[in-house]
Amino acid sequence: MNKETYISRRAKLKKDMGSGLLLFLGNDEAGINYADNTYRFRQDSTFLYFFGLNYAGLAAIIDIDADTEIVFGNDLTIDDIVWTGIQPTLSEKAATVGITKTMALSDLKGYLDKARSKGQAVHFLPPYRGDHRVWLWELLGIEPKAQTSMASEPLIKAIVSQRNHKDEEEIRAIEASVDLSTEMHLAAYRMVRPGIYESQVAAVVEEVACRYGDALAFPTIATIQGQVLHNHGFIHQMKEGDIFLLDAGAETKEHYAGDLSSSMPVGDRFTDRQAEVYQIHLESFYAAVDKLKPGVPFREAHMAAATKIAEGMKRLGLMKGDPAEAAETGAYAMFFPCGLGHMMGLDVHDMENLGEQYVGYAEGEVKSRQFGFKSLRLARPLEPGFVFTVEPGIYFIPELMDKWRAEHLHEDFICYDALDAWRDFTGLRNELNYLITPTGVRLLGTIKKPMTIEEVYKAKNS
């Protein structure tokens, strides 16, 4: 991103907020098991969006009333340089994003104290890191347990409104991350076979991202236990008849994310039963995609997928009754307990730290607490510039079967006796990334990820 991009973003935020002081805390290094052995550094995404500086130990303010923008930080000492090498000075860093004023990090509290003594409103975002909670306590005197509720709703809404709409520069960056993510998945298709371990596939997949100097957008899921939705263990050896599920994505140097899922047979072909379920899943996927256009609530796409899954389960003798009613009542969640998709951008679940209610739901729309629906992260009407994932899945979760059966839930729709033969099926899903355009929807990525059964077989045997 160039300097003018950041200047323009801050100018829009100032116009939308109108007055006050906007406080942005950058991330710091975090130790794994001692201070100098750190996790990979990743800057806070909102800080990146408005200030673009991927360095630890920074904060920034936009003082709208004083028409001032300041980056706070410290220049490196010789002790730092010995370990890290030379870096640009703080003022040089700030200049690259169009900011001319810098101050020492120790001056931040004094600046805030002076602003508050004049009655100036200080807007901050809800913290999601422990060190930020401590920092806010030191800077503003707000106890950690009260900080989320005291975060600025006007600032949250203004940022969400701006970041939800991706510009052409962002779309190009996201599309590059989607292409790299597709290459990661293609590597898995070529490698998966009986006898190898999940860890071997995960290593090959992650190597693709690292090879280009990029990083992972989120921890890789590479498993034959697909009924566990977020399974981050790579411990199983694959055998003929298993389904392998990969959920993996790249984060490119611009820090935008890709997010794709794939499901494939470990052997050369799906079993007949697996192929039937996979085909039902594809029907649900494209039923959802058919709903995507400006003005249509994403909840309708979710319901289209849920209805198709209920129809397919009825064909298999696992559900009964009206599929649309089964979707509306939530009975479908026996097989599809998660949401259809989520916003995507600088975060793989874009701005989830600011709250799904703000990001994925329209003003006044209340998010459901019902099982299944409560995991729907995106429900609002779609608008041009929205980038999001579409990811229906079909899962056979024995523990969920037992719980619902014991509670006599949805007995008008679920054939519990027939489910017993499916307890070992595990689960599958596929995921692609889409952009809403002024006239419709566009699939992101210039490299095709296999979706149909024939495409999956071709990719596995290439």
C-alpha positions in Angstrom: 0.0 0.0 0.0 1.3 3.5 -0.8 1.5 6.5 1.5 -1.6 8.1 0.0 -3.7 5.1 0.8 -3.1 5.5 4.6 -3.6 9.3 4.4 -6.9 8.8 2.7 -8.1 6.1 5.2 -7.3 8.3 8.2 -9.0 11.3 6.5 -12.2 9.3 6.0 -12.1 8.1 9.6 -11.7 11.6 10.9 -14.6 12.8 8.8 -16.8 10.0 10.0 -15.9 10.5 13.7 -16.1 14.3 13.6 -14.3 15.0 16.9 -12.4 13.5 19.8 -9.1 11.7 20.2 -8.7 8.2 18.6 -6.2 5.9 20.3 -4.6 3.0 18.5 -2.4 0.5 20.3 0.0 -1.5 18.2 1.1 -5.0 19.2 4.3 -5.9 21.0 6.5 -9.0 20.9 5.1 -11.9 23.0 7.3 -14.6 24.5 6.6 -18.3 24.0 8.4 -19.6 27.0 10.7 -16.7 27.9 10.9 -13.1 26.8 13.5 -13.4 24.0 11.9 -16.5 22.4 9.0 -14.9 20.8 6.1 -15.9 18.6 6.1 -14.5 15.0 5.3 -10.9 15.3 2.0 -9.8 13.7 0.8 -6.2 14.0 -2.7 -5.4 15.1 -4.9 -5.3 11.9 -6.6 -2.0 12.6 -3.2 -0.5 13.3 -2.0 -1.9 10.0 -5.1 -0.6 8.1 -4.6 3.1 9.2 -0.9 3.3 9.9 0.7 0.4 7.9 3.7 -0.1 10.2 4.5 -3.7 11.0 6.8 -3.0 13.9 6.5 -3.9 17.5 6.2 -1.3 20.3 4.2 1.4 18.6 1.0 3.3 19.4 -0.7 6.1 17.5 -3.3 8.8 18.0 -5.5 10.8 15.7 -6.4 13.9 17.5 -9.3 15.2 15.4 -9.8 18.4 17.4 -6.2 19.4 17.1 -5.9 18.1 13.5 -2.9 16.1 14.6 -1.7 12.6 13.9 1.2 11.1 16.0 3.1 7.9 16.0 4.6 7.0 19.4 7.5 4.7 19.7 11.2 4.4 20.5 14.3 4.4 18.2 16.6 1.4 18.5 19.5 1.5 21.0 22.9 -0.1 20.2 21.8 -3.1 22.3 18.8 -3.5 20.1 20.8 -3.1 16.9 23.2 -5.9 17.9 20.4 -8.4 18.0 18.0 -7.1 15.3 20.2 -5.1 12.9 19.6 -1.5 11.8 16.0 -0.3 11.2 14.6 3.0 10.0 14.2 5.7 12.6 10.7 6.3 14.1 10.4 9.4 12.0 11.4 7.6 8.9 8.9 4.8 9.5 6.1 7.4 10.1 7.0 9.3 7.0 6.3 6.3 4.8 2.6 6.4 5.8 2.3 10.2 5.6 2.8 11.1 9.3 5.3 13.9 10.2 5.0 14.0 14.0 6.5 11.3 16.2 6.9 11.2 20.0 8.6 8.8 22.5 6.4 6.0 23.8 6.8 7.4 27.3 5.0 10.6 26.2 1.8 8.9 25.3 0.2 8.9 28.8 1.0 12.6 29.2 -0.7 13.4 26.0 -3.8 11.5 26.9 -3.8 13.0 30.4 -3.7 16.5 29.0 -6.5 15.7 26.5 -8.7 14.2 29.2 -8.1 17.1 31.5 -9.6 19.4 28.8 -12.7 17.1 28.6 -11.7 15.7 25.3 -13.3 12.3 24.5 -10.7 9.5 24.1 -12.0 6.7 21.8 -10.3 3.2 22.0 -11.1 -0.2 20.7 -11.9 -3.4 22.7 -8.7 -5.1 23.7 -8.1 -8.7 22.8 -4.6 -9.1 24.2 -3.6 -9.2 27.9 -0.8 -6.7 27.4 -3.2 -4.2 25.8 -5.5 -4.6 28.9 -2.6 -3.7 31.2 -1.5 -0.8 28.9 -5.0 0.7 28.8 -5.2 0.4 32.6 -1.9 2.3 32.8 -2.9 4.9 30.2 -6.5 5.6 31.1 -7.0 4.1 34.5 -9.8 1.7 33.3 -9.7 -1.7 35.0 -9.3 -4.6 32.5 -12.7 -6.1 33.2 -14.4 -2.8 32.3 -12.5 -2.1 29.1 -14.5 -4.0 26.6 -17.8 -2.4 27.7 -16.2 1.1 27.7 -14.7 0.8 24.3 -16.0 3.3 21.8 -19.0 2.1 19.8 -18.8 5.1 17.4 -15.2 4.2 16.6 -16.0 0.5 16.2 -18.8 1.3 13.8 -16.8 3.8 11.8 -13.9 1.3 11.4 -16.2 -1.6 10.5 -18.0 0.5 7.9 -14.7 1.5 6.3 -12.9 -1.9 6.5 -15.9 -3.9 5.4 -15.7 -2.3 1.9 -12.5 -3.4 0.2 -11.0 -1.1 -2.5 -9.2 -2.3 -5.6 -5.8 -2.2 -3.9 -7.0 -4.5 -1.2 -8.8 -6.8 -3.6 -5.6 -7.4 -5.5 -3.8 -8.2 -2.3 -6.5 -10.6 -1.2 -6.5 -12.3 -4.6 -2.8 -12.8 -4.4 -3.3 -14.5 -1.0 -6.1 -16.7 -2.4 -3.8 -17.8 -5.3 -1.1 -18.8 -2.9 -3.6 -20.5 -0.7 -4.8 -22.5 -3.7 -1.2 -23.6 -4.4 -1.1 -24.8 -0.8 -4.2 -26.9 -1.3 -3.0 -28.3 -4.7 0.2 -29.5 -2.9 -2.1 -31.5 -0.5 -4.1 -33.0 -3.3 -0.9 -34.3 -4.9 0.5 -35.7 -1.6 -2.4 -37.3 0.3 -2.4 -41.1 0.1 -2.6 -44.1 2.4 0.2 -44.6 4.8 1.4 -41.1 5.3 0.7 -38.9 8.4 -1.4 -35.7 8.6 1.8 -34.0 9.8 3.6 -34.7 6.5 0.8 -33.1 4.5 0.7 -30.1 6.9 4.5 -29.6 6.5 4.2 -29.6 2.7 1.2 -27.2 2.7 2.9 -24.8 5.0 6.2 -24.9 3.1 4.4 -23.5 0.1 3.5 -20.3 2.0 7.0 -20.1 3.6 8.7 -20.6 0.3 7.5 -17.2 -0.9 8.4 -15.4 2.3 4.8 -15.3 3.4 3.0 -16.6 6.4 0.0 -18.6 7.5 -3.3 -16.7 7.8 -4.3 -19.0 10.6 -3.2 -22.4 12.1 -3.5 -25.1 9.6 -6.2 -27.8 9.9 -5.1 -31.0 8.2 -7.0 -34.0 9.5 -8.9 -37.3 8.8 -11.1 -36.4 11.8 -13.1 -33.8 9.9 -16.1 -34.0 12.3 -13.9 -31.9 14.7 -14.3 -28.5 13.1 -11.1 -27.0 14.3 -8.7 -29.9 14.6 -5.2 -28.7 14.9 -3.5 -32.0 15.8 -1.5 -33.8 13.1 -1.2 -37.2 14.6 -3.1 -39.7 12.5 -1.8 -42.0 9.8 -4.1 -42.1 6.8 -5.5 -45.3 5.4 -7.7 -46.3 2.5 -11.3 -45.2 3.0 -10.5 -42.1 5.0 -11.5 -38.6 4.0 -8.7 -35.9 4.4 -9.9 -32.4 5.2 -7.6 -29.4 4.8 -8.4 -25.9 5.9 -5.4 -23.6 5.3 -4.7 -20.2 4.0 -1.8 -17.8 3.3 -1.1 -14.3 4.5 0.9 -12.4 2.0 3.4 -9.6 2.7 0.6 -7.1 2.5 -0.9 -9.0 5.5 -4.2 -9.9 3.7 -5.6 -13.4 4.2 -6.8 -16.2 2.0 -9.0 -19.0 3.5 -9.8 -22.2 1.6 -11.0 -25.7 2.6 -10.7 -28.9 0.6 -11.9 -32.5 1.2 -10.5 -35.5 -0.7 -10.3 -39.2 -0.5 -7.1 -40.6 1.0 -7.2 -43.4 -1.7 -7.8 -42.9 -5.4 -11.6 -42.5 -5.1 -14.4 -41.8 -2.6 -16.5 -44.7 -1.5 -20.0 -44.7 -2.8 -21.3 -43.3 0.5 -18.7 -40.6 0.6 -19.4 -39.6 -3.0 -23.1 -39.2 -2.2 -22.4 -36.9 0.8 -19.8 -35.0 -1.1 -22.3 -34.4 -4.0 -24.9 -33.2 -1.5 -22.3 -30.8 -0.1 -21.6 -29.4 -3.6 -25.3 -28.9 -4.1 -25.5 -26.9 -0.9 -22.4 -24.9 -1.8 -23.7 -23.7 -5.2 -27.2 -23.2 -3.8 -25.6 -20.6 -1.5 -23.5 -19.1 -4.3 -26.6 -18.6 -6.4 -28.0 -16.2 -3.7 -25.0 -13.9 -3.7 -25.6 -10.4 -5.0 -25.9 -6.9 -3.7 -28.8 -6.4 -1.3 -29.4 -10.0 -0.5 -28.8 -10.9 3.2 -26.1 -13.5 3.6 -28.4 -15.3 5.9 -30.5 -16.3 2.8 -27.4 -17.9 1.3 -26.8 -19.8 4.6 -30.4 -21.0 4.6 -30.2 -22.1 1.0 -27.2 -24.2 1.9 -29.0 -25.6 5.0 -32.1 -26.5 3.0 -30.0 -28.4 0.4 -28.2 -30.3 3.1 -31.6 -31.2 4.7 -32.9 -32.3 1.3 -29.8 -34.5 0.8 -30.0 -36.0 4.3 -33.6 -36.8 3.5 -32.5 -38.7 0.4 -30.1 -40.7 2.5 -32.9 -41.5 5.0 -31.3 -39.5 7.8 -33.9 -36.7 7.8 -37.7 -36.4 7.2 -40.3 -33.8 6.8 -40.0 -30.5 4.9 -36.3 -29.6 4.3 -37.1 -25.8 4.3 -38.8 -26.1 7.6 -36.0 -28.3 8.9 -33.6 -25.4 8.0 -35.7 -22.7 9.6 -36.2 -24.7 12.9 -32.4 -25.4 13.1 -32.7 -29.2 12.8 -30.2 -29.0 9.9 -27.5 -28.1 12.5 -27.2 -31.8 13.3 -25.1 -32.0 10.1 -24.1 -28.3 9.6 -23.5 -26.8 13.0 -21.4 -23.8 11.8 -22.1 -20.7 9.8 -21.8 -20.5 6.1 -19.0 -17.9 6.0 -17.4 -14.8 7.4 -15.8 -11.5 6.2 -12.2 -11.7 5.2 -9.4 -9.2 4.8 -6.5 -8.2 7.0 -7.9 -10.8 9.4 -9.0 -14.2 8.2 -12.2 -13.6 10.2 -12.1 -9.9 9.5 -12.4 -7.6 12.5 -13.7 -10.4 14.7 -12.0 -8.6 17.6 -14.3 -5.7 17.1 -17.4 -7.9 17.4 -19.4 -10.1 15.1 -22.5 -8.1 15.9 -21.0 -5.0 14.3 -19.2 -6.7 11.4 -21.6 -9.4 10.3 -25.0 -8.0 11.2 -27.0 -5.0 10.2 -28.0 -2.2 12.6 -30.7 -3.5 14.9 -30.4 -7.1 13.8 -30.0 -9.4 16.7 -27.7 -12.5 16.4 -29.4 -15.7 17.4 -28.2 -17.8 20.4 -29.6 -21.0 19.0 -27.1 -23.8 18.3 -26.1 -23.6 14.6 -27.4 -20.1 14.0 -25.3 -18.7 16.8 -22.2 -19.7 14.7 -23.4 -17.6 11.7 -20.8 -14.8 11.7 -22.2 -13.1 8.7 -25.9 -12.4 8.1 -26.3 -8.8 6.9 -27.3 -7.7 3.4 -24.4 -7.9 1.0 -22.8 -4.7 -0.4 -20.3 -4.0 -3.2 -16.8 -4.4 -1.8 -17.6 -7.1 0.7 -15.1 -10.0 0.6 -16.1 -13.2 2.4 -15.9 -17.0 2.4 -18.5 -19.5 1.5 -18.0 -22.8 3.4 -20.8 -25.2 4.0 -19.9 -28.5 5.5 -21.5 -31.8 6.4 -20.4 -33.4 9.6 -21.4 -36.6 11.5 -20.6 -35.9 15.2 -21.4 -38.8 17.5 -21.4 -36.7 20.6 -24.0 -34.3 19.1 -26.1 -37.3 17.9 -26.1 -38.7 21.4 -26.9 -35.3 23.1 -29.8 -34.4 20.8 -31.2 -37.9 20.9 -31.2 -37.9 24.7 -33.0 -34.6 24.7 -35.5 -35.6 22.0 -34.6 -32.6 19.9 -36.0 -32.2 16.4 -37.5 -35.7 16.3 -39.9 -34.5 13.6 -37.0 -34.1 11.3 -34.1 -36.4 12.3 -34.1 -40.2 11.9 -32.0 -41.1 14.9 -32.1 -44.8 14.4 -30.7 -44.5 10.9 -27.9 -42.3 12.1 -26.2 -45.1 14.0 -24.7 -46.5 10.8 -23.0 -43.1 10.1 -21.2 -42.5 13.4 -17.8 -43.1 11.8 -18.3 -41.0 8.7 -16.4 -37.9 10.1 -17.0 -34.8 8.0 -16.1 -32.7 4.9 -16.2 -29.2 3.6 -15.0 -27.0 0.8 -14.4 -23.2 0.9 -13.9 -20.5 -1.7 -13.6 -16.7 -1.4 -16.0 -14.2 -3.1 -16.3 -10.5 -3.7 -19.6 -8.6 -4.1 -19.5 -6.4 -7.2 -22.0 -3.6 -8.1 -23.8 -6.1 -10.4 -23.3 -9.5 -8.7 -20.5 -11.6 -7.3 -17.0 -12.6 -8.4 -15.0 -15.7 -7.3 -11.6 -14.6 -6.1 -8.4 -16.2 -7.3 -6.9 -16.8 -10.8 -6.0 -20.5 -10.0 -8.8 -23.0 -9.8 -9.2 -25.1 -6.7 -10.8 -28.5 -7.4 -14.4 -28.7 -6.4 -16.3 -31.4 -8.3 -15.5 -35.1 -7.7 -13.9 -35.4 -11.2 -11.7 -32.3 -10.4 -10.7 -33.8 -7.1 -9.7 -37.1 -8.7 -7.7 -35.3 -11.4 -5.8 -33.2 -8.9 -5.0 -36.2 -6.8 -3.6 -38.1 -9.7 -1.8 -35.3 -11.4 
